[in-house]
Amino acid sequence: MPAGSDILISDDRDIVPERGEDHRSVYPPPMRPTRLRLRYGNPPDRMIEVINDLVAECDRLTSWMQRGNVELAREKYLEWVETVESQLALASADPEALQALRTDRYWHIRTLTSGSPRPYPLINAERDEQAATLRAWAAELQERRQRLADTSGQILVLDTNVLLEFLPPDQVPWSEIAGCDSVRLVIPLRVVEELDMKKYSNSPRLADRARALLPRLESLIGAAGQPGPLRSADTIEVLVEPYLRFRPVDADEEILSVCLELQQYGGGTPRLLTADTAMRLRAAGLGIDVLSMPEAYRRPAPKPSKQVADAAS
């Protein structure tokens, strides 16, 4: 399972800085992620429903602000935060999402008393900001769901080695290889980044292939990586994240996570094309179907240079 699929949640709700102590020395300012990365297997539609319910409950906190009891309003807000945290811990693989509720205002709210100046505007401002964050996450989940499931056809995810060692995508009959009517060819952005690095490879063969392949891919795909037509009913696209994406150190891990996310968000059952044994084993361990590229479509071996031929004779 890709890194981040399992996290440990520490119960630090009762750890409150002493009066006069800067809470930031105990808890650094939280990073507010622009998207919510779900644990694999959690349906996004269900998470959208959960978030909408949490926002509705947040809106109902207004009634507690009108009762003139600061301690009660404080406790109701803190209870809501704990509910959100428990739901996120079950559904999300982002530790940053769990910490997004622990803002500067949150720590001030924890210390509110009946003698605190202007407590209700403080709670209301924090409530509104957290509700806005949850709404943004729900909207992003819906947008991702639509984008990943928008194009029809059997999904084939290409590994870098397939692009480098086999014929260019527009010269391959993908429907025949996949045994279906149409194919949705998906290239993870990490693969494009690896091709960019191969332009500077010590291997002239790989460097030349990468330099020739990248502009060819750009001419095939649509704007911002959107699907572009290939032969027959097949399409080709590069998955470009509109926000900060999950980018582990291990490139294979990111490519595998793309396969899992395509399946999770309703894009069908993806099949991975790779020529690497380790990648095939890792994919099988995650339940990802692997398709082997027929040798008939391998690029022809380069002819030896005249110097090599003369040395061999």
N, C-alpha and C positions, 0 to 999 in steps of 0.2 A: 504494500500500500504506500502511495507517495507520502513524503514527509508532511506532517501537519494534519494527517487524517485522524490522529489520536492525540489528545492533549490532556494534561493534568490540570485540574482546577483546584487552586488552594483557597480554603475558606478563610479569607482575611477580613470579613465584614466587621469583626469586632476589634480590629486593630485600628485605632484612631490616634492621630498624633496628639501629644500633650498640648495643653493650652500654651500659646506663645511659640510653639515649635512649627516651623514651616512644613506643611504636609508634603511639599514637593521633595523634601529630603528623604521622606519615607516612600512616596509614590511619585515617580516621574510623570510629567504631563502626558496624558494618554494620546496615542495616535488614533485619529478617526478614519478608519478605512472607507474608501469610496465604494466598495462593493463587499458583499457578504459571501464568502466562499463556504459552500455547504459541505458537510461530510458526504462522502460517496454513499449513495443509496437513499439519501433523503430527497424526496420529490420536491422540486421548487414550488409547485403549486400549493402544496401543503404549507410550506414555510411562508409563502405570501399570505395565506389565510391567518397563520399564527401572528405574523407581524401586524396585520390589520386589526386583529383582536387586541393586541397589546396597545396599539395606538388609540383604539376606542376606549380602553380602560384608562389610558393616560388622560384622555379628554374628560373623563368622568371625575378626575381628581379636582376639577374646578369647584365642585360642590363642597369639598372639604376646605377649600380656601375661604369659603364664605361663612364659616361657622365661628370665626373668632377664636379658635383654639390652635395656637402655633404648634404645640407639641403633637397634637393629633394630626395636623396637616403634614408636619415633618415625618411622622411615622408612616402615614399613608403613602407618601412619596417614596420613602425608603423601602417599603414593602413592594411597591411597584417595580423599583429598580431590581430588587432581589428576584422577582418573578421574571423580568426580562433576562437577567443573567442566567437563570436556570434554563430558560428556553433556548438561549443562544448556546449554552454549553452542550445541550443535547444535539443541536442541529448544525452548528458551525465548526469549522476547522481553523478559525482565525482567533488566536489569542488576543489580537488587537481589538476585535469586536467586543470581547468580554470586558476589556478595560475602557472602552469608549464612554461608559457611563460614569467613570470616576474622574470627573472634571474638577477644576478648582471650586466651582459652585457647589458641586456635590459635597465636598468636604466641609464647606461652610454650612450647608444645610444640616449636616449631621450634628452640628453644635448649636443649632438654633434653640432659643428659649423664648418664653413669653416677654422677656426684657430686650430681645434683640431688635435693633432698628430695622424697619421695613422688611420683615421676613417674607411676606407674601409675594412681592415683586421678584424676590430672589428665587423662590420656589417656582413661580410661574415662568420666569425666563428660562430656567433649567429644564422644566417640563416641556416647554415649547421647542427648545433646541433638540432635546432627545427625540421628541415625536417627529420632528423634521428629518432627523437622521434615519429613523425607522422607515418613514415614508420613502426616502430616497433609496434605501436598500430594497424595499419591496418593488419600486419602479425599475431598479436595475435588474432584479431577478426576472421580472416580467419581460424586460427588453432582451435579456440574454436568452430567455426561454424561446422567444419569438425568433431571434436571430439564428440560434443554433438549429432550430427545427424548421426553418423557413424553406429550405431547398430540398427537393425530392431526390430520390435515387439512393442506391446502396452506397454507404459511406466507406471510402477507402482513405486511410490516413497514411501518408508517405513518410518514411524515414529518410534521413539525409543520404544514406548509402544507395538507396534505390534511385534517387535522382542523379547521383554521380556515376553509378556503375551501369545503369541501363539507359535505354533510349529516352530522349526528351518526352515529356508527357503528351505532347500533341502528335507523337508518332506511335503511340501505343493504343491498341484496341481494348480499352479498359472493360467494356461491357462483356467482351468475350472472356477475358481473364476472370472476371468476377462471376460470370454465368448469370447475368441479369440483363434487364432491358436498358437500364440507365445507371450511371455511376456519378456520385458526388465526390470528387477528388478533393481532399482536404490536406493542406500543407500547414503544419503548425508554424507560427512565427519563429520559434526557436530553430527550426530547420533552415529557414531563410538566413537567420543570423549565422548559423554554422557554414552555410554556403558562402556568405560574405567573408568569413575568416579563411575559408579554403582558397580564396583568391590569392592569399599570401603564403600558401603552402610551399614547403621545400620541394614538393613533388610537382614538377612542371605539368605533368599530365592532369593532376587534380586541379591545379591552379587554372589551367586553360579551360577545363570543363566548367568550373565554377564561374569564370568570367563570361563564358558563352551562355551558360544556362540562366543566370540571373536576369539579364534583360529580356530573355525569351519568356521567362515566367511573368515578368511585368507586363509584357504585351498580351499575355493570355488572360490574366485575371482582370476583374473589374476594378473600379475606383475603390481605394482603401481596402483592397483585398477581397472585395465582393465577388461572388461567383461569376465566372466568364465561361462562354461556351467552348467546348471542345468538339470532337467529332460526334456525330449522331446526337443523342440526347444527354451526353455526358457534360459535366461542368467541372471547373477547377477554381479553387479559392484559397486564400491565405487568411487564417483566423487572426485578425488584428483586434486586440483588446482596446476598447475606448477608455479604459481606466488602467491603473497600475495592475499588472498581471502577476500571477503566481509564477515566480522564476527561480527554481532551485538551482543549486550549483550543477547538479547532474542533469545534462541535457535529456538523456533517455527518460528520466523521471518526469520531466515536463511534457514530453511527447506522450507518455503513457497517461498522464493526467488529462491531456486533451481528449484522448480516446474515452476515458471514463466520464468526462464532463459532457461529451457529445451524447453518450448514452443516457446520462442522468437527466439532461435537459430535453429529452424527447426527440433527439435528432436521429433516432433509429439505432440499430446495432452496428457499430463501426467494426471494420476489419483493418488490421494493421499490416502494412507491407514493409518488411524489413529483411535485410540480408544478414543481420547479425544474430548469432546464436544466443548470446546473452540476452538480447532484447526479446527474442522469441520466448525464452524461458520465463523472463519477468512478466511478459504479457500473459502467458498461459497461467501463471500464478495469480494474476488479477482477474482471470476470466475473460480476457480480451481475445477475440478470434484473430488468428494470424494467417495471412495469405502469402504464399511464396510466389515470387516473381519468376515466370518461366524463363529459362536460360535463352530461349530463342530471341528475347528482347534485350539481351545484354549487349552493351556497346562492343564493337569489334576491338580487339587488342591493337594498340598503336604499333605501327611498323617501326622496327628498330632503325636508329639513325645510321648513316653511312659509316660513321666511325665504329659503332658497335658491330655492324655487319662485317666490316673489314677485319676487326679484331677476332671475330669468330671464324673467319675463313683461314 
